[in-house]
Amino acid sequence: MARTVTGRHVTLGVVQFACTDDIAENVATAERLVRAAAAAGANVVLVQELFEGLYFCCEQRPGEFARARPLDGHPTVAHFAKLAAELGVVIPVSVFEKANRAYFNSVVLLDADGREAGRYRKSHIPDGVGYQEKYYFSPGDTGFRAFDTRFGRIGIGICWDQWFPEAARAMALKGAELILYPTAIGSEPPDPTIDSRDHWQMVMRGHAAANLTPIAAANRVGSERGPDGTEITFYGSSFIAGPTGEMLACAERSGEAVLTATFDLDAIAAQRAGWGLFRDRRPDLYAPLMTLDGG
């Protein structure tokens, strides 16, 4: 990582694209866009959630469990480990994990030398028409973590995790200097008039501002239709927000995109310390957060 008198500069990249149901094609598309982001100077490149195929969670079909693979020896993870080492970039890779009899929505964070920096299993699992993930995934058991990489300490959440301020705060408390969310979100099949795009972005921008920590989300684009007729149009709009929640880069609702933004992590650390948001926390008063009903 470049070090100058002004601090540690890291360029964050985010990519988005439409998926097909061909793993090799999706891996090739992701690689092409990661290479484009690296060519634009990115040191860390975020790819969307479950990019190996279509968003199979739109319906409940037992055959979809065949998509899952153990993380050790996972061919897509191995492919991007080689790419990370070749390009000298950090890449979080989102996959459907099989762990003995359990199934998880997981990310393997690959460091810039291709070695694994950490693993995270999605903690918050949604259950709604078109997003029936509780059928497929157990709640993650890793907890919220931050992982050391060549380009700073990185926290990873996955999609539905991004709506929960506690998750972002936990990663920030563990020292995350960047918080990244691979995601898959779009229209709501029961009500096509619902458009959550602005709400989706705003909640994460709030996490960035509350923790004085840059945040990025990578989403897919395009319309996908399940065998039983459930259709979702993913609204793209992948973005990078700065440490005060400012929108630094935002993709369109459709089409491929490669976004980048550069941060001075040392300058942000000084800003974070100066504001006192972590100094003035009162965890002794936060017991209601440990309950479901605030009691």
N, C-alpha and C positions, 0 to 999 in steps of 0.2 A: 504494500500500500504506500502511496506517495505520502511523505511526511515533509511538511514545510514549517516555517516559523509560525504559521497561522493555525496549524493543527493537522488532524487526520482527515483527509478528504476521501470520501467514498461516493461513488456514483451508483445509484440504484436504478435497475432496469426492470420494467414490467412489460409482459407481452400478452396479447389476447388473440384468439383465433376460433374458428368454427371447427368442431370435431366431427369425425365420421365414425363408423363402427369398425374401422380397420386400424389395428394397433400400430402397424408399421407406418402407415400413412400419417397418423397423428404424431408419432415419435419423430418422424422426419420433419413435419411442420414445426413442431416445438424446437427441434434442433436448429432449423433454419432461422427461426426468429431469435433464439438465444444467441446464435452467431451474429445476427444483425445488431442485437443489443450490445454485445461485447465489442463489436466493431465501432459502435457509437460511444464507447468508453465505459460501459457498465462493468462494475466489479461484482455485483450481486444481481442475479436475474430471476425474477419470480414468474412462474408459469401457473396456469389456472388449475383448479381442483379436478382430479380424476380425468386427466386429459387423454388417457389411453383410449377412451371410447366415448360413446354417447352416454348421457346422464341416465343410467339404467334405473335410478331410484324413483323415476316418475311413476312406476307401477310395481306391484308385488309379483315377482316371478321367480320361483325357486331356481330356475336354470341360470340366473344371473350370478349365483354364488360361484360358478365355475370361473368367473373372471378373477377371483382372488388368488394371490400368490404369497408365499412366505417372503419376508423382507430379505432374509439372507439368500443370496443368489438370485434375487429378482432381476430379470433381464432388462427391464426398463431402467431400474436404478443403476445397474452395471453400465448400461449405455451412457447415461448422463454422468456417471463418475468419470468415465474416460473423457467425455467432452469437457467437464469442469477442469480436469487436469490439463487438457490440451490448451484451453482458453485462459486458464488461471482465474476462473470466476467461481463464485459460490452459487449453487443451484439447489433450491428446495424442490423435491420431486414428490408429487402427490400420487398415491397408489391405493388400491383396494387390498388390504392385508389379510392373509389367512394365518392365524397363529393357533395351531392344533385345531380345537373345535370352535375357536372364537374368530370373529371377523371384525376388523376395524377399518376406519377411514383414516389413513396415516400419511405422514410426510417424513421422508428421509432427507435431512439437510446435508448436502455434500459440500465440503470445503473446497477451496481453490486448488488443492492438490489432488482432488478426487477422493480423498478419504472421508469417511462418514463423521460428521460433527455431532450428530444427534438424531433422535427419533421423537416424533410427537404423534399421539393418537387423539383424534377429534373428541372433545369433551362433551359438547352440547350437540345432541342429535335431534334434528327436527322431525316432525311427523305431521304432515298435512297433505292434502290432495296435490299430487304432482311432485311432492318432496317427501317420499315415504321412507326416510332413511332408517327409522327405528326397526324396520323389517330386516335390514341388511347389517347394520353396524351396532356393536355393543358400545356403550359409553367408554371413552378412552380412560386409561388408568395411569397415564404418565404424569398427570398434573401439568400445570403451566410452567414452562421452562424457558431459559435463555441459554444459547449455545455460543461458545467462543469460536470465531472463524478468523481467517486472515484479514477480513475486512470488517471487524467489529463484532460485538455481541448481539446476536439476533434472536428475537422471539418469534415463534410461529403459532398462529391459530388457523383454523380451517372453517371457512364459510360461516355457519350459524354461530360459531364462537365470536364472530366479529360484532354481534349485537350486544354482547355482555361486557359492561365496563369493568367488572371484576377480573375478567380474563386479561385484558390489556394492562390493568393496574398490577396484577400479579407478575406479569412478564417484566413490566417496568421496574418493579421492586427487586426483581432478580437480576437487574442490570441490563436489560435489553436496550440497545441503542437504536435499533430499527425493529419495527413490528410488522410482520408480513402475513397476509391472508390470501391464500389461494381459495377461489370460490366458484360456485355455479349457481347463479340466481337470475331470474327473469320474471315472466308473466305468472299470474295466478290462475290456474285452470278453472276454479269455480267462479271467478269474477274477472273477466278480461279488462274491466275498467280500472282495476287496481294497478298502479304503477309505483313501485317502491323504490325506484332508482335514486331519487333525491334523498329520501329517508335513509337508504342504505349508505350513501356516501356521507351524509351528515353525521350519522352516529359514529362512524370511524374517524371522521375529522375531529369530533369531540374527544375521542380517546387520545388522539395525537395532542390536542391542546391541553387536556387535563394532565397528561404525563410529560409534556414537552418532549415528545419522541416522534420522529417521522414514522408514518404508517403508509403502507401500500396494499392495494388489493388487485388481483388479477382475475378477471371473469371471462367466461366464454361468450360467443355470439352465435347467432343463427337459430333457426327453429328445429326442434327435435320432436318426433312423434313416436310414442311407444306402440307396441303391437296391439294393445287394447284401445288405442285411440287418444291417450292422454298426450297433449301437445304443450310444449313450453317454448316461448321465444325468449332466449337469453339476451339481456340488454347490454352486454358489454360494459362500456363506461368505466373500464379499469382506470385506476388513478394512483397518483402519488401525492400525499399530503405532507406538508412541512410540520415542524415542531410546535407551531402555534395554530395548527389546523388549516393553514392556507393551502389552497389547491394549486399545486405546482405543475401538474401535467394530468390530462384527462383524455381518454380515448373516446371515439364515437360509439354510438349504440350498436353499430354493425361494422363489419370489416376487420381485417387484421390490424394490429397496432404494435408499435414498439415505442415505449416511453422511457425517458431517463430524467433523473434529477440528481444533483450533486450536493452533498452535505459535508460540513466540517463538524465531525463528531465531537471534537474537543471544545469548539465554540458552543455547541448545543449543550454539552455537559456543564459548561460555566453558566450558561443562561438558566439551565434547570436548577442548578444550585442556588443561583441568585434569587430566583423567584420564591424559594422556600416551600414549594408545594409538598415536598417529601419531608422536609424538616418539621412542618406544622401539622402533619397528619396526627390523628388521635385514634389509633387502633383500639385503645381501651374503651372507646365509645361505639365501636362498630360491631358489637355482638349480634345485633339484629341481622346482619349480613350472613351470619352462620345458620340462619333458620329459613324455612320456606315462607313463613307467614309474618316475619318481623317481630315475633313474640320474644 
